[in-house]
């Protein structure tokens, strides 16, 4: 790569031959005033980001580190952001097929579509104090979408029961030949 000041003769403006190597870009680390609320709304400086295209753009550089912190990372910058629950919300589900061949596809609040399966597992976490289930689907590495309650109820209606190795009965759904447990039946 030849940088700056070159004329048509291939020499730099200072008369020297060749190119100037650029130092590698080292991302600067900042803390951005960006927050993703539990309902999936993105905020900047306390105000909602109203242009979905801007939130979609930010989501393409969103990462989560081993410590669980969320970052927007570009080649030039990296900034920590706050995520109240998960960065995405699964707002719609479509179903095709049945049984183990069933495919559950989810659309997020930012119009990402993913099919539940080995690369996009579904998990249910219980709130430690209330025991209330919170279902999630992995959208991309370490980034989940919380599945909205109506979508979760639709999943449960499509669920089937099976016995676990310990003799308990669990309810779950199939997608892409993977069985995802949604919960255990009381009394087991």
Buried (B, 14 or more C-beta within 10 A) or exposed (E): EEEEEEEEEEEBEEEEEEEEEEEEEEEEEEEBEBBBBEEBBBBBEEEEBEEEEEBBEBBEBBBBEEEEEBBBBEEEBBBBBBBEBBBBBBBBBEBEEEEEEBBBBBBBBBEBEBBBBEEBBBBBEEEEEEEEBBBBBBBBEBBBBBBBEEBBEBBBEBBEEEEEEEEEEBBBBBBBEBEBBBBBEEEE
